[in-house]
Amino acid sequence: MGLLISIITINYNNRFGLSKTIESVINQTYNDIQYIVIDGASTDGSKKIIEKYKHRISYWISEPDSGIYNAMNKGVDKAVGDYLLFLNSGDYLHESTIIEKIIPYLGNHDFIIGKAQCFPSGVIGWKDISLPFTLLDFYKGGPVPHPATFIKKEIFKHYRYDEKLKIVSDWKFFLQTIIFSNCSCILIDEVISWFEEGGVSSNSSLCEDERQQVLKELIPEKVRLDYLRFLNGSEYTETNYDTFFLRLRKYKYSRIIYIISVLLTRLISLFKRSACFSRKYPL
């Protein structure tokens, strides 16, 4: 028996994508896979789909939970594999041989990080990331593609997903483990999974709010403000500017000013990489 891989699918009312996710796992050419499906008491018929494939699923449960990260932690509790891989329903493995292809890379590192291809756009995300990751990489965004990352099981003895957060707990998990605990990583040139665009993580306002909350929790204030100045300019001071600017969207006439400002900043960002902060302001 080789390395055991635990693949964990989290499902929330995604009946149309769930079958494809499950089939992408159970059709793998690599045999030593523990497949876990955690369903948040879906009401759209997802449970019937899970039952259809239950003879190919190692463990599944359908019950209410307190959010996606609570469901992920449930999956961690049941996982016995050497490495874990998380796929939300709607995401799916890139090809039937992909687990077999990455096995030679596993064993010596805490994180094995591949690429994720976004759909429906077809864009390969995270293709420009490079090691070593630094704290600044996490300030700029999310450098680690969760559905394309194999995580050594041992790490979960010390860290879990923060269930108080709605959308950036995986980002916090990687920040804590890779930056603060110096866990080892390698990048591999393989597309591991297809990643569905437009999920909850696309809420850029909430995402930014939660990230700032995490940074305040984990990093001393003077260090944190220095990093913000690196990104936003030497004259930066921490204010509620972001909150004020985003609130402009709610009002009829100021919304026009908001949209024009964002569009102009995005235009500038095409020529000046330093203006990439415009991405956090949705239209």
C-alpha positions in Angstrom: 0.0 0.0 0.0 1.3 3.4 -1.0 0.6 6.8 0.5 -3.1 7.2 1.5 -4.7 10.4 0.2 -7.8 11.8 2.0 -10.0 13.8 -0.4 -12.7 15.8 1.3 -15.7 17.3 -0.5 -17.7 20.0 1.2 -21.2 20.4 -0.2 -23.8 23.1 0.2 -26.8 22.9 -2.1 -24.8 22.3 -5.2 -26.6 19.4 -6.8 -25.6 20.1 -10.3 -21.9 20.2 -9.6 -21.8 17.5 -7.0 -22.0 14.5 -9.3 -19.0 15.8 -11.4 -17.0 16.4 -8.2 -17.7 12.9 -6.9 -17.0 11.2 -10.3 -13.7 13.0 -10.7 -12.6 11.4 -7.4 -13.9 7.9 -7.7 -12.6 7.5 -11.2 -9.0 8.2 -10.2 -6.5 5.6 -11.4 -4.8 5.8 -8.0 -6.4 3.3 -5.5 -5.3 4.4 -2.1 -7.8 7.2 -1.6 -10.1 7.8 1.4 -13.0 9.8 0.1 -15.0 11.9 2.5 -18.1 13.9 1.7 -19.5 16.4 4.3 -22.9 17.8 3.3 -24.5 20.7 5.2 -28.0 19.2 5.3 -28.7 20.2 1.7 -32.3 20.4 0.6 -31.8 20.4 -3.2 -31.5 16.6 -3.7 -27.8 16.4 -3.1 -28.2 13.7 -0.5 -29.7 11.4 -3.1 -26.7 11.9 -5.3 -24.4 11.1 -2.3 -26.4 7.9 -1.6 -26.1 6.9 -5.3 -22.3 6.8 -4.9 -22.1 5.8 -1.3 -20.5 2.4 -2.1 -17.5 4.4 -3.4 -17.4 6.9 -0.6 -15.4 6.1 2.5 -17.4 8.3 4.9 -20.2 10.8 4.4 -22.6 12.7 6.6 -25.5 15.1 6.0 -26.2 17.4 8.9 -26.5 21.1 9.8 -23.2 22.8 10.6 -22.1 26.3 11.4 -20.4 27.1 8.1 -17.9 25.8 5.5 -14.9 25.7 7.9 -16.9 23.8 10.5 -17.6 21.3 7.8 -13.9 21.2 6.8 -12.9 20.5 10.4 -15.4 17.7 10.5 -13.7 16.2 7.4 -10.3 16.6 9.1 -11.5 14.7 12.1 -12.4 11.7 9.9 -9.4 11.8 7.6 -6.7 9.2 8.1 -4.6 9.8 5.0 -1.0 10.9 4.9 -2.2 14.0 2.9 -5.5 15.8 2.6 -7.0 17.6 -0.4 -10.2 19.7 -0.2 -12.6 20.1 -3.1 -15.8 22.1 -2.7 -18.8 20.7 -4.6 -18.6 22.1 -8.1 -14.8 21.8 -8.1 -13.3 18.7 -9.6 -10.0 16.9 -10.3 -8.4 17.9 -13.6 -8.0 14.4 -15.0 -8.4 10.7 -13.8 -4.6 10.2 -13.5 -3.8 13.4 -11.5 -3.5 11.8 -8.1 -1.2 9.1 -9.5 0.9 11.8 -11.1 1.5 13.7 -7.9 2.3 10.8 -5.7 6.1 10.9 -6.4 6.1 14.5 -5.0 4.5 13.6 -1.7 6.2 12.5 1.5 8.9 15.0 2.3 7.1 18.3 2.4 4.2 19.8 4.4 2.5 21.3 1.4 2.6 20.2 -2.3 1.0 23.0 -4.3 -0.2 22.6 -7.9 -2.3 24.8 -10.1 -6.1 25.3 -10.3 -7.8 26.0 -13.6 -10.8 28.3 -13.2 -14.1 27.7 -14.9 -16.0 28.9 -16.9 -13.2 31.3 -17.9 -10.6 28.5 -18.4 -7.9 30.7 -16.9 -5.1 28.9 -15.0 -5.0 30.6 -11.7 -2.0 30.9 -9.4 0.4 30.3 -12.3 2.8 33.1 -11.3 3.4 32.2 -7.7 6.9 31.4 -6.6 8.7 30.3 -3.5 9.6 31.2 -0.9 6.3 32.7 0.2 6.7 35.8 2.4 4.4 37.7 4.6 4.1 40.3 1.9 2.6 37.7 -0.4 -0.3 37.2 2.0 -0.8 40.9 2.3 -1.2 41.1 -1.4 -3.7 38.3 -1.6 -4.1 34.5 -1.4 -0.9 32.9 -2.8 -2.0 29.3 -2.1 -4.7 27.6 -4.2 -6.6 25.6 -1.6 -8.2 23.1 -4.1 -4.9 22.3 -5.6 -2.8 21.9 -2.4 -2.0 18.6 -0.7 -1.7 19.2 3.1 0.2 16.8 5.3 -2.2 15.4 7.9 0.3 16.0 10.8 -0.2 19.8 10.4 -3.8 19.4 11.6 -2.6 18.2 15.0 -1.5 21.8 15.6 -3.8 23.9 13.4 -7.5 23.9 12.4 -9.6 26.2 10.3 -10.9 29.2 12.2 -14.7 28.6 12.3 -15.4 32.3 13.3 -14.4 33.4 9.8 -16.7 33.2 6.8 -14.3 33.1 3.8 -10.6 33.6 4.7 -10.0 30.8 7.2 -8.0 28.8 4.7 -5.9 32.0 4.0 -5.3 32.3 7.8 -4.4 28.6 8.0 -1.7 28.9 5.3 -0.5 32.2 6.9 -0.1 30.5 10.2 1.5 27.3 9.0 3.7 28.6 6.1 4.8 31.9 7.5 4.7 31.6 11.3 5.5 27.9 11.6 7.8 27.7 8.6 6.2 24.6 7.1 7.8 23.4 4.0 6.3 23.8 0.5 7.0 22.8 -3.0 5.4 23.9 -6.2 4.6 21.4 -9.0 3.8 22.2 -12.6 0.5 20.2 -12.7 -3.1 21.5 -12.9 -4.7 19.6 -10.0 -8.3 20.7 -10.1 -10.9 22.8 -11.8 -12.0 25.6 -9.5 -15.5 27.2 -9.9 -15.5 30.9 -10.1 -18.0 33.2 -8.4 -18.1 31.5 -5.0 -18.4 33.2 -1.6 -14.7 34.1 -1.8 -15.5 36.5 -4.6 -17.0 38.9 -2.0 -14.0 41.2 -2.0 -15.3 43.6 0.6 -15.9 40.9 3.2 -12.7 39.1 2.2 -10.7 42.3 2.9 -12.5 42.9 6.2 -11.7 39.4 7.4 -8.1 39.5 6.3 -7.5 42.8 8.2 -9.1 41.2 11.2 -6.7 38.2 11.0 -3.7 40.5 10.5 -4.6 42.5 13.5 -4.9 39.3 15.5 -1.6 37.7 14.4 0.8 40.6 13.7 2.1 43.3 16.1 0.6 46.7 15.2 3.8 48.5 14.3 4.9 45.7 12.0 1.4 45.5 10.4 1.4 49.2 9.7 4.8 49.1 8.1 3.5 46.4 5.7 0.5 48.5 4.9 2.8 51.4 4.0 4.8 49.2 1.7 1.6 48.4 -0.2 -0.2 51.8 0.0 2.5 54.4 0.2 4.7 56.0 2.9 1.9 58.5 3.9 -0.6 55.7 4.7 -2.3 55.8 8.1 -4.8 53.2 9.2 -8.3 54.7 8.9 -11.8 53.6 8.1 -11.3 54.9 4.5 -12.1 51.5 3.0 -15.4 51.3 4.9 -16.4 54.8 3.9 -15.5 54.3 0.2 -17.4 51.0 0.0 -20.5 52.6 1.6 -20.7 55.0 -1.3 -22.1 52.2 -3.4 -25.3 52.2 -1.4 -26.4 55.7 -2.3 -27.9 56.7 -5.7 -25.7 59.6 -6.7 -22.5 58.8 -4.8 -22.6 55.4 -6.5 -21.8 57.1 -9.8 -18.7 58.7 -8.3 -17.7 55.4 -6.8 -18.0 53.5 -10.1 -16.1 56.2 -12.0 -13.3 56.1 -9.3 -13.0 52.3 -9.5 -12.9 52.2 -13.3 -10.3 54.9 -13.5 -8.1 53.2 -10.9 -8.5 49.9 -12.7 -7.4 51.6 -15.9 -4.3 53.0 -14.2 -3.6 49.5 -12.7 -3.2 48.2 -16.2 0.0 50.3 -16.5 1.1 50.5 -12.8 1.3 47.3 -10.8 1.3 49.4 -7.6 -2.3 50.2 -8.2 -3.4 46.5 -7.9 -5.3 47.4 -4.7 -8.2 48.4 -6.9 -9.1 44.8 -7.2 -10.6 44.8 -3.7 -13.3 47.3 -4.7 -16.2 45.6 -6.6 -18.3 47.5 -9.0 
